[in-house]
Every structure is written in structure tokens, then in C-alpha cells.
Amino acid sequence: MSKWTVEMTDEARAKLTDLLSRKEINNADVKVLLRWVDEMEEFGPKYIAQSAEWHDHELERDWAGFRSSAFSSSGRVIYRIDDNKIIVEVHRVTANHDYKK
């Protein structure tokens, strides 16, 4: 079984840093995000999608082709799957359901 790789875009990394500096997410949220990364890399997106814990779902409209997983009651990680490279690319981390592109 192939292992998956989670990569974060520069935009997502900057957004995460900004959310932390403004205290919109905290260290506990980061720990949950790191667990999401660990589980995604170990078990893959099908596992995450089927896990009730992550409330994972496909997105529509501007985000068609992307998925969202919850890391808190309102925090989301928006990502896409590249099957050819076995890569999960994180495009955004949001503290408040912000799906605007």
C-alpha cells in the first residue's frame, strides 16, 4: 500500500501563520491539524472521508474538485487530491468556514 504525502501551499502556510498570530486558532487546533496530516499520510483520503471525526466532504462551485475536513467546530482544511502523485495538497486552512476564493 502506498503512503500519501501531504503538502501545504505557500498561501495555506501563510494563512495558518496569520490565524495563529491573530489567535483565531490555537495550539490545540494545530495538534488536531497535525493528527489529520498523520492520518492522511498513513491511511489516505478514503479513510479521512469515511471517518465521522473529520466531517470530510466534497466542495462545489468555486471549490469544485476540492474537499474540506473539519479540525474544530468551525475550522476547516481545504485540500485536493492528486492521485497521480499520491499527494494531498492543502490549499487553505480557515478558522470560520471561509470558502471564498
C-alpha positions as a printed NumPy array, in Angstrom:
array([[  0.   ,   0.   ,   0.   ],
       [  1.348,   3.42 ,  -0.968],
       [  1.765,   6.103,   1.637],
       [  0.312,   9.515,   0.901],
       [  2.166,  12.823,   1.169],
       [  0.52 ,  15.972,   2.474],
       [  1.913,  19.205,   1.028],
       [  0.825,  22.685,   2.036],
       [  0.723,  25.524,  -0.476],
       [  2.557,  28.747,   0.385],
       [ -0.817,  30.51 ,   0.608],
       [ -2.158,  27.945,   3.087],
       [  1.023,  28.127,   5.178],
       [  0.766,  31.952,   5.307],
       [ -2.927,  31.761,   6.262],
       [ -2.184,  29.266,   9.044],
       [  0.583,  31.52 ,  10.402],
       [ -1.78 ,  34.512,  10.262],
       [ -4.574,  32.634,  12.053],
       [ -2.135,  31.64 ,  14.809],
       [ -0.756,  35.165,  15.221],
       [ -4.288,  36.605,  15.473],
       [ -5.215,  33.818,  17.922],
       [ -8.104,  32.659,  15.71 ],
       [ -6.733,  29.15 ,  16.104],
       [ -4.62 ,  27.859,  18.971],
       [ -2.028,  25.184,  19.691],
       [ -4.762,  22.614,  20.345],
       [ -6.092,  23.248,  16.822],
       [ -2.577,  22.801,  15.429],
       [ -2.265,  19.467,  17.245],
       [ -5.528,  18.317,  15.65 ],
       [ -4.311,  19.503,  12.227],
       [ -1.082,  17.544,  12.702],
       [ -3.128,  14.443,  13.594],
       [ -5.149,  14.975,  10.397],
       [ -1.882,  15.111,   8.437],
       [ -0.615,  11.941,  10.152],
       [ -3.843,  10.055,   9.451],
       [ -3.99 ,  11.317,   5.861],
       [ -0.411,  10.245,   5.184],
       [ -0.835,   6.869,   6.865],
       [ -4.309,   5.855,   5.694],
       [ -5.168,   8.138,   2.758],
       [ -8.11 ,  10.295,   1.753],
       [-10.639,   7.466,   1.581],
       [-10.126,   6.822,   5.308],
       [-10.486,  10.528,   6.133],
       [-13.655,  10.778,   4.024],
       [-15.21 ,   7.806,   5.805],
       [-14.217,   8.9  ,   9.32 ],
       [-17.028,  10.621,  11.207],
       [-14.412,  12.557,  13.18 ],
       [-13.288,  14.758,  10.277],
       [-16.716,  15.629,   8.759],
       [-14.998,  15.459,   5.375],
       [-16.939,  16.311,   2.23 ],
       [-16.603,  17.389,  -1.379],
       [-16.885,  21.077,  -2.169],
       [-18.812,  22.721,  -5.004],
       [-18.862,  25.863,  -7.152],
       [-15.563,  27.795,  -6.86 ],
       [-14.022,  24.895,  -4.943],
       [-15.229,  22.07 ,  -7.216],
       [-12.58 ,  19.33 ,  -7.203],
       [-11.568,  20.108,  -3.614],
       [-12.55 ,  18.597,  -0.268],
       [-12.938,  20.024,   3.23 ],
       [-12.188,  18.405,   6.592],
       [-13.112,  19.861,   9.986],
       [-10.435,  20.291,  12.639],
       [-12.727,  22.152,  15.062],
       [-16.38 ,  23.182,  15.241],
       [-15.727,  25.899,  12.64 ],
       [-12.132,  25.308,  11.479],
       [-11.577,  23.7  ,   8.086],
       [ -8.717,  22.446,   5.978],
       [ -9.411,  22.678,   2.238],
       [ -7.446,  20.304,   0.065],
       [ -7.308,  18.488,  -3.245],
       [ -6.11 ,  15.003,  -4.105],
       [ -3.58 ,  14.354,  -6.855],
       [ -3.838,  10.6  ,  -7.453],
       [ -1.031,  10.596,  -9.999],
       [  1.498,  11.696,  -7.39 ],
       [ -0.229,  10.251,  -4.326],
       [ -0.291,  13.791,  -2.942],
       [ -2.826,  15.598,  -0.813],
       [ -2.269,  19.322,  -1.336],
       [ -3.625,  21.622,   1.363],
       [ -4.834,  24.87 ,  -0.206],
       [ -6.389,  26.641,   2.746],
       [ -6.808,  26.487,   6.481],
       [ -9.707,  28.554,   7.796],
       [-10.982,  29.171,  11.303],
       [-14.536,  30.059,  10.292],
       [-15.952,  28.154,   7.313],
       [-14.469,  30.75 ,   4.923],
       [-14.795,  29.136,   1.489],
       [-14.329,  32.356,  -0.509],
       [-11.558,  32.119,  -3.108]])
